[in-house]
């Protein structure tokens, strides 16, 4: 098993598909229960980064300040590879983190929700 940290943009690559096994529970997140908390956390992280980027710093000083902004930790998502044809879409079976991964995919880079 490997444990790595990846940015969400790398997890949601267009050539990657996540399969939810039938034994996984149904999607149960709600707006009041989880969505709003997640988006409040994301907005707070974005606001901290915006504050740094609006500080007037530039170059290496800006990079140093940006590095001090804690990124949002979405949580662990555990996946297992699924055999797929060479050169095809990369398939992964979701073992844990289905609710968070589904939410991230729904929101995606376009903010579809």
N, C-alpha and C positions, 0 to 999 in steps of 0.2 A: 504494500500500500504506500502511496505517495501523498504527502500533504503539502500543497502549494497554495500560494496566494495569487489570485488573478484579478485584474480589473474586470468590472462587469462588461465592458466593451469586448473583451476577449472571450468571455463566457457566452455572449450572445452573438457570436459570429454567424453570418448567414449560411455558411457551409456546415453548420453543426446542428444536430437535432438531439433532443432529449426525449427519451421514451419513459412514460410513467407506467410501471408494472401494475398489473391488475390488483396486486395485494396492497397497493398504497391506498390510504384513506382518501375520501373525496376532498376536493378543494373546499375549505371551510372559512377562509378569511373573509372578513366583512369590513365595510368602510369604517365603522366606529371602533371595531375591535382591534384591527391591525393596520389597515391601509393608512389611516390618518396619522398614527404613530410613526410609521415608516416614513411617510412624506414629510412630517415635521422634523424628523431626524435628518433626512436628506437636505431639507431646506436650511436647517441650522448649519450643516457642514458647508453648503454652498455659500451661505452668508459669511461664514468665517473666512473662506477663501476669497470671496469678493472684497472683504475688508482689507485683506493683505494686498490684493492686486490693485486696490484703489489708494494705497498708501503713498504712492508717488515714488516708491523704490523701483529700481531697474536692475537689470543684469544679474550678477551673482548675489547681490543683496536681496533682490526679489525672490530668487530661487531658494535662498536660505530661509527666508520668512515663510515661503510656501511649504517648505519641508517641515515646518513646525506645526502646520495645520493637520490635526489628526483626521485621517480619512474615515468615512463611514464604514463600519464593518457590518456587512449584510448578514453574516453568519456562515456556518459551514454548509456546504452542499457536497454530498457524497455521491459520486457516480461510478459506474463500472463500464468499461468498454464493451461494445456489442460488435460482433464481427460484421463487417460491411465490405463491399467490393472496393478494391484498390482504386483510388482516384475519385471515389464517390463521396457522398455526404458522410461526415463523421457522426457515428451514432453512440450515444451514451444512455445507459439505463440509470434512472434516478433512484438511489437507495435512501437518501435522506435529504431534506431541504426542498421537497416538492412545493410546499406552500410559498416559500420565499422565491424560488426560481420561477414559478408561475407568475407571481406578482411582478417580478422584474421583467419577464418576457412580455407581459401585458402592457406595462408602462413603456418598456423599450426606449430606444433612442428618440422615438417620435412623440412620446408622452401620450399614447393612445387612450389612456383611461380618462 
